Each structure stands twice: as C-alpha cells, then as structure tokens.
Amino acid sequence: MGSAELTLWARLDELPRDAVERALWEERTLVKTWAMRGTLHLLAAAELGLWLAGLGTYRHYLKPAWIRAFDTTEEQLLALIGAVGEALGGEPLTRVELADAVVARLGDEGLREKLHQGFGAYLKPAAFRGRLCFGPGEGPRVRFTRPDVWLGREVERQDGEAALREIARRYLAAHGPATREDLRRWWATTPAAAGRLLRSLEDAEEVGVEGEAMWMLASDAADAAGTGAASGVRLLPAFDQYVIAATLQAAHFLAGDFRDRIYRPQGWISPVLLVDGVMAGVWRHERKGRRLVVEVEPFGRLSRAVRGAAEAEAERLAAYLGGELELAYA
C-alpha cells in the first residue's frame, strides 16, 4: 500500500495523505485485487469490468504444470473458485474465516493449509474470475470480499478478446514504444499471443527504435518522433510502474551495469532515483521518531542541480508523509 500511494505521490502535486485509503475503503472508487502477473493492483472501480474481462482470459492455472505444482486437479480448483465466491457473498472474511467457510462447503480439510498461504496462490484464480477482491483489513489481518458485493452492483464485463485489445491499447499509450516481449511480460502471456494482440490493434503501428521494431499507437508515433529528451528528477517508490514496464529494456534506462541494484531477487523492485528519464540510483526512507530519514545512493556523481532537485523531492516526501527531513547520500 505504501508503494501504491507513493506511485501517485510521484505524479500528483498536493495529493492528500489519505486519498488512497479513502478511495479504497470509503468511496470505493478503487478496488484492490490480484491482477496482471498475479500481482496486487489498485484498479478503478468504474473500469473493473474491463480488467476482469481481460483477466478472465487467463488459463495458466488450468494447465497441467500448474495443477501438478500446486497439488490439485482442475475439478478441485474450479470447485474451490466457486466455493470462494459463495463464501464471500456477505461480510468480508479474514483468510482464516474464508478457509473455514470453503472447507465447510467442500468438505476437504486439506484446503485449509493451502488457503492460509500468504501469497494467495489458490485465491488468485478466484480473483481473476471476479469472485474475490480485498476488503478493509481487520487490524494486521487482510480480509476478502467479492467485487459485486463490495461495490453494491453487478460488474458488467465485455467480451474477453475485446477487453484484451483495449488493455493492450492502454499499455501502449502508457508505455509505448514496446515490443511484443514487453507486452508478454507485463500481461503474463505468451510471445505469440502478445504478437497477435498487437497486430490486432487497428490504431497501432510498428516503429523503428535504434534499429529495433517496436509498437506504438499511431496517434502517438508522430508526436514521439518530435519529442525532446526527458527532463526532471523524481523519487519513484518500490514497484513503480515506470520501472516495472522497463524491465526488458532496462539497458536503455541505465547509465551502466546497475540492473541488479534495481531488479532484485524474488521479484523485488527497488525505489529509484529517476534523473531525466534515467534510473540514476536507488533510495530508501525510514521514520525515526519525528524524523524522516531519506538515503539516496546514486550510481554516479550527481551535478549540483540534480542534487538540489533530489533534495526538493525529499522535502516534498517529508511534507507528504510527515516528519522532519534528514537527507543523506550513501
């Protein structure tokens, strides 16, 4: 949640400190759920039907390799998805309460331990099918609900293939130019499927970027050709979308061999010091009493102007999170 909030903070001036919490749990204009790549995302409630239609095309969890790896059968998994949806028809349930309800419905005691697992491997398929999302927590414990129950309305979905085309279009609008491999990784599909999806977009075209064929929306291509170099300094949080989307193109966004400092083991994505579009370092922050300690580790020497801009970003962070800033360079 902290990374989600700071992702918005990095892009919006004067973001209210409670804006994300309020949108999630009071206004219900955002929905927290497992989405692309099986990772947690906050999605606009008004557009949830689009994302669920696209996620509904996922089939990897029904393939024999997944079934074997997670010690289940297709029949058992489909029954589990149904039972989860039924159990979440009322008040939000903690992980333990949900496991109890599912075991009671299916009579399979072996499911209890599987559903207690923190990474939610057995719950993600239910989220992909729109049978589960996150509700407000109960102290330190997460709670789950069902999207239609939480929003108080049916979530209307369009055709899955049409949804995938719109999702791919939005991906290019935000992250283009991109290759089919970039889209494949971001959406967690196959290279062939990503290629077919890009070719199916009537308003997308191939462009050459330093000799490599990539895809952009046609309406963006002409503007991009005349766009100057990026400028500005930002402190991007862990798991920021800019950094995630650049995963396979990281060499173009780094001035040196620093990839392992950002893309770390177990899928961890470090907070990044972004200078003129380039990932120029990493950073961290920690609250110590009334102080907010921000430590920046640049990958090289920073100019006085960049250091001043980084300090301004750190001051903006301290104003947002609260605390007296203490800035250090490693």
C-alpha positions as CSV (number, residue, x, y, z in Angstrom):
1,M,0.0,0.0,0.0
2,G,2.8,2.4,0.8
3,S,4.3,1.9,-2.7
4,A,0.8,2.4,-4.3
5,E,0.4,5.7,-2.5
6,L,3.9,6.9,-3.4
7,T,3.4,5.9,-7.0
8,L,0.6,8.5,-7.1
9,W,2.6,11.0,-5.0
10,A,5.4,10.9,-7.5
11,R,3.0,12.0,-10.2
12,L,0.5,14.3,-8.4
13,D,1.2,17.5,-6.6
14,E,-0.7,18.1,-3.4
15,L,-2.0,14.5,-3.1
16,P,-4.0,14.3,0.2
17,R,-2.3,11.9,2.6
18,D,-5.5,9.8,3.0
19,A,-6.6,9.9,-0.7
20,V,-5.9,6.2,-1.5
21,E,-7.2,4.8,1.8
22,R,-10.4,6.9,1.3
23,A,-10.8,5.9,-2.3
24,L,-10.4,2.2,-1.4
25,W,-12.4,1.8,1.8
26,E,-14.8,4.7,2.0
27,E,-15.6,6.0,-1.5
28,R,-15.0,2.5,-3.1
29,T,-13.7,4.1,-6.3
30,L,-10.7,1.9,-6.2
31,V,-10.6,-1.9,-5.9
32,K,-7.6,-3.8,-4.6
33,T,-7.1,-7.2,-6.2
34,W,-4.7,-9.6,-7.8
35,A,-4.4,-8.7,-11.4
36,M,-1.8,-8.9,-14.2
37,R,1.1,-11.2,-13.5
38,G,-0.8,-12.3,-10.3
39,T,0.4,-9.2,-8.5
40,L,-1.6,-6.8,-6.4
41,H,-3.0,-3.7,-8.1
42,L,-5.4,-1.0,-7.3
43,L,-7.9,-0.7,-10.2
44,A,-10.6,1.9,-10.9
45,A,-13.9,0.6,-9.8
46,A,-15.7,2.2,-12.7
47,E,-13.4,0.2,-15.1
48,L,-13.3,-3.1,-13.1
49,G,-15.4,-4.9,-15.7
50,L,-12.7,-4.2,-18.4
51,W,-9.9,-5.7,-16.3
52,L,-11.9,-8.7,-15.1
53,A,-12.9,-9.5,-18.7
54,G,-9.2,-9.4,-19.6
55,L,-8.1,-11.4,-16.6
56,G,-10.9,-13.9,-17.3
57,T,-8.9,-15.0,-20.4
58,Y,-6.1,-16.3,-18.1
59,R,-5.9,-20.1,-18.3
60,H,-2.4,-20.8,-17.0
61,Y,-3.7,-22.1,-13.7
62,L,-5.6,-24.8,-15.5
63,K,-2.6,-26.1,-17.3
64,P,-1.2,-29.5,-16.2
65,A,2.1,-28.0,-15.0
66,W,0.3,-25.5,-12.6
67,I,-2.1,-28.2,-11.5
68,R,0.8,-30.6,-10.6
69,A,2.9,-27.9,-9.0
70,F,0.0,-26.9,-6.7
71,D,-1.1,-30.4,-5.9
72,T,-4.7,-30.2,-7.1
73,T,-6.9,-31.1,-10.0
74,E,-8.8,-28.9,-12.4
75,E,-12.1,-30.2,-11.0
76,Q,-10.9,-29.3,-7.4
77,L,-9.7,-25.9,-8.4
78,L,-12.9,-25.0,-10.2
79,A,-14.9,-26.1,-7.2
80,L,-12.6,-24.0,-4.9
81,I,-13.3,-20.9,-7.1
82,G,-17.0,-21.5,-6.8
83,A,-16.8,-22.1,-3.1
84,V,-14.8,-18.9,-2.5
85,G,-17.4,-16.9,-4.5
86,E,-20.2,-18.3,-2.4
87,A,-18.4,-17.7,0.9
88,L,-17.8,-14.1,0.1
89,G,-21.4,-13.3,-0.5
90,G,-21.8,-11.5,2.8
91,E,-19.5,-9.6,5.2
92,P,-15.7,-9.5,4.4
93,L,-13.8,-12.5,5.8
94,T,-10.3,-12.9,7.0
95,R,-8.1,-15.5,5.5
96,V,-8.8,-17.9,8.3
97,E,-12.6,-17.3,8.1
98,L,-12.6,-17.8,4.4
99,A,-10.7,-21.0,4.7
100,D,-13.2,-22.3,7.3
101,A,-16.1,-21.4,5.0
102,V,-14.6,-23.1,2.0
103,V,-13.7,-26.2,3.9
104,A,-17.2,-26.4,5.3
105,R,-18.7,-26.1,1.8
106,L,-16.4,-28.6,0.1
107,G,-15.6,-31.0,3.0
108,D,-11.9,-31.0,2.1
109,E,-9.8,-30.4,5.2
110,G,-6.6,-30.3,3.0
111,L,-7.7,-27.0,1.6
112,R,-7.3,-25.2,4.9
113,E,-3.5,-25.1,4.9
114,K,-3.4,-24.2,1.2
115,L,-5.8,-21.2,1.7
116,H,-3.7,-20.0,4.7
117,Q,-0.7,-19.4,2.5
118,G,0.3,-15.7,2.4
119,F,1.0,-15.4,-1.3
120,G,-2.6,-16.4,-2.2
121,A,-1.7,-18.9,-5.0
122,Y,-5.0,-20.7,-4.5
123,L,-7.0,-17.5,-4.3
124,K,-5.7,-15.7,-7.3
125,P,-7.7,-17.8,-9.8
126,A,-10.8,-16.7,-7.9
127,A,-9.7,-13.0,-8.3
128,F,-9.1,-13.5,-12.0
129,R,-12.6,-14.7,-12.4
130,G,-14.1,-11.8,-10.4
131,R,-15.0,-13.9,-7.4
132,L,-12.7,-12.3,-4.9
133,C,-11.1,-8.9,-4.1
134,F,-9.7,-7.3,-0.9
135,G,-11.8,-5.6,1.7
136,P,-10.7,-3.4,4.6
137,G,-8.3,-5.1,6.9
138,E,-9.0,-6.2,10.4
139,G,-6.0,-4.9,12.3
140,P,-3.0,-6.6,10.7
141,R,-5.1,-9.2,9.0
142,V,-6.3,-8.9,5.5
143,R,-9.9,-9.5,4.6
144,F,-11.6,-10.6,1.4
145,T,-14.9,-9.8,-0.2
146,R,-16.4,-10.1,-3.7
147,P,-16.4,-7.3,-6.2
148,D,-20.1,-7.1,-6.8
149,V,-20.8,-7.3,-3.0
150,W,-18.3,-4.6,-2.2
151,L,-19.4,-2.2,-4.9
152,G,-23.1,-3.0,-4.4
153,R,-23.7,-3.7,-8.1
154,E,-23.0,-6.2,-10.8
155,V,-19.7,-5.8,-12.6
156,E,-20.5,-5.8,-16.2
157,R,-17.9,-7.3,-18.5
158,Q,-17.3,-7.1,-22.2
159,D,-16.0,-9.8,-24.5
160,G,-12.6,-11.1,-23.3
161,E,-10.8,-10.6,-26.6
162,A,-12.2,-7.0,-26.9
163,A,-11.0,-6.3,-23.4
164,L,-7.5,-7.6,-24.2
165,R,-7.3,-5.2,-27.2
166,E,-8.3,-2.3,-25.0
167,I,-5.8,-3.3,-22.3
168,A,-3.1,-3.6,-24.9
169,R,-4.0,-0.2,-26.3
170,R,-3.8,1.4,-22.8
171,Y,-0.5,-0.4,-22.3
172,L,1.0,1.2,-25.4
173,A,-0.5,4.6,-24.5
174,A,1.4,4.5,-21.2
175,H,4.5,2.5,-22.0
176,G,5.0,2.5,-25.8
177,P,7.1,2.1,-27.8
178,A,7.2,-1.6,-26.7
179,T,8.0,-5.0,-28.2
180,R,5.8,-8.0,-28.1
181,E,8.1,-9.3,-25.4
182,D,7.5,-6.3,-23.2
183,L,3.7,-6.8,-23.5
184,R,4.1,-10.5,-23.0
185,R,5.9,-10.0,-19.7
186,W,3.7,-7.2,-18.4
187,W,0.5,-9.1,-19.1
188,A,2.0,-12.6,-18.4
189,T,1.0,-14.2,-21.7
190,T,2.9,-16.0,-24.4
191,P,5.1,-14.2,-27.1
192,A,2.8,-15.5,-29.8
193,A,-0.3,-14.3,-28.1
194,A,1.2,-10.9,-27.4
195,G,2.2,-10.6,-31.0
196,R,-1.3,-11.4,-32.3
197,L,-2.8,-8.9,-29.8
198,L,-0.5,-6.1,-31.0
199,R,-1.2,-6.9,-34.7
200,S,-5.0,-6.9,-34.0
201,L,-4.9,-3.2,-32.9
202,E,-6.1,-1.1,-35.8
203,D,-4.7,2.1,-34.3
204,A,-1.2,0.7,-33.5
205,E,1.8,0.6,-35.8
206,E,5.4,-0.7,-35.9
207,V,8.1,1.9,-35.5
208,G,11.9,1.6,-35.5
209,V,13.7,2.5,-32.3
210,E,17.5,2.3,-32.7
211,G,17.1,-0.4,-35.3
212,E,14.6,-2.5,-33.3
213,A,11.0,-3.0,-34.4
214,M,8.6,-1.8,-31.6
215,W,4.9,-0.9,-31.4
216,M,3.2,2.4,-30.6
217,L,-0.2,3.9,-31.0
218,A,-0.3,5.6,-34.4
219,S,-1.6,8.8,-32.8
220,D,1.5,8.9,-30.5
221,A,4.2,8.0,-33.0
222,A,4.3,11.3,-34.8
223,D,4.4,13.2,-31.5
224,A,7.1,11.0,-30.1
225,A,9.4,11.5,-33.1
226,G,9.5,15.2,-32.3
227,T,9.7,14.9,-28.6
228,G,12.8,16.2,-26.9
229,A,14.8,14.4,-24.2
230,A,13.1,13.8,-20.8
231,S,14.0,16.2,-18.0
232,G,13.4,16.3,-14.3
233,V,14.2,14.4,-11.1
234,R,11.8,12.1,-9.3
235,L,11.9,9.7,-6.4
236,L,10.0,6.6,-7.6
237,P,8.9,4.1,-5.0
238,A,9.4,0.4,-4.9
239,F,7.4,-1.5,-7.6
240,D,6.7,1.7,-9.6
241,Q,5.0,1.1,-13.0
242,Y,7.7,3.1,-14.9
243,V,10.4,0.7,-13.6
244,I,8.3,-2.5,-14.0
245,A,7.4,-1.7,-17.6
246,A,11.1,-1.0,-18.4
247,T,12.2,-4.5,-17.1
248,L,13.2,-5.9,-20.5
249,Q,14.5,-2.5,-21.8
250,A,16.5,-1.6,-18.6
251,A,19.7,-1.1,-20.5
252,H,18.2,1.9,-22.2
253,F,17.2,3.4,-18.9
254,L,20.5,2.9,-17.1
255,A,23.9,4.6,-17.4
256,G,25.9,1.5,-16.6
257,D,25.6,-2.1,-15.3
258,F,23.3,-1.4,-12.4
259,R,20.4,-3.6,-13.3
260,D,20.8,-5.9,-10.3
261,R,20.6,-3.0,-7.9
262,I,17.0,-2.3,-9.1
263,Y,15.6,-5.7,-10.3
264,R,16.4,-7.8,-7.3
265,P,15.7,-11.5,-6.4
266,Q,12.2,-12.7,-5.6
267,G,10.6,-10.1,-7.8
268,W,11.6,-7.1,-5.6
269,I,11.8,-3.8,-7.4
270,S,13.9,-1.1,-5.7
271,P,12.8,2.5,-5.2
272,V,14.6,4.5,-8.0
273,L,16.1,7.9,-8.3
274,L,15.0,9.0,-11.8
275,V,17.0,11.7,-13.5
276,D,15.9,12.9,-16.9
277,G,14.2,9.5,-17.5
278,V,17.3,7.5,-16.5
279,M,17.4,5.3,-13.4
280,A,20.4,7.0,-11.8
281,G,20.3,5.5,-8.3
282,V,18.2,3.9,-5.6
283,W,16.9,5.3,-2.4
284,R,15.1,4.4,0.8
285,H,13.3,6.1,3.6
286,E,12.7,5.3,7.3
287,R,10.9,7.0,10.1
288,K,12.9,7.6,13.2
289,G,10.8,9.3,15.8
290,R,9.9,12.7,14.5
291,R,12.5,12.5,11.7
292,L,12.0,11.1,8.2
293,V,15.4,9.8,7.1
294,V,15.9,9.6,3.3
295,E,19.1,8.0,2.0
296,V,20.0,8.3,-1.7
297,E,22.5,6.0,-3.4
298,P,23.4,7.5,-6.8
299,F,25.1,5.2,-9.3
300,G,27.5,8.0,-10.2
301,R,28.3,11.6,-9.5
302,L,25.3,13.9,-9.4
303,S,25.5,17.5,-10.5
304,R,24.7,20.3,-8.1
305,A,21.4,20.9,-9.9
306,V,20.4,17.3,-9.7
307,R,21.3,17.1,-6.0
308,G,19.2,20.2,-5.4
309,A,16.2,18.7,-7.3
310,A,16.6,15.4,-5.3
311,E,16.6,17.4,-2.1
312,A,13.4,19.2,-3.2
313,E,11.8,15.8,-3.9
314,A,12.8,14.5,-0.5
315,E,11.3,17.6,1.1
316,R,8.1,17.0,-0.8
317,L,8.1,13.4,0.5
318,A,8.6,14.6,4.1
319,A,5.7,17.0,3.7
320,Y,3.5,14.2,2.4
321,L,4.5,11.5,5.0
322,G,5.1,13.9,7.8
323,G,8.3,14.4,9.7
324,E,11.4,16.5,9.8
325,L,13.6,15.6,6.8
326,E,17.1,14.2,7.3
327,L,18.7,13.6,3.8
328,A,21.8,11.6,3.4
329,Y,23.8,10.3,0.4
330,A,25.4,6.8,0.5
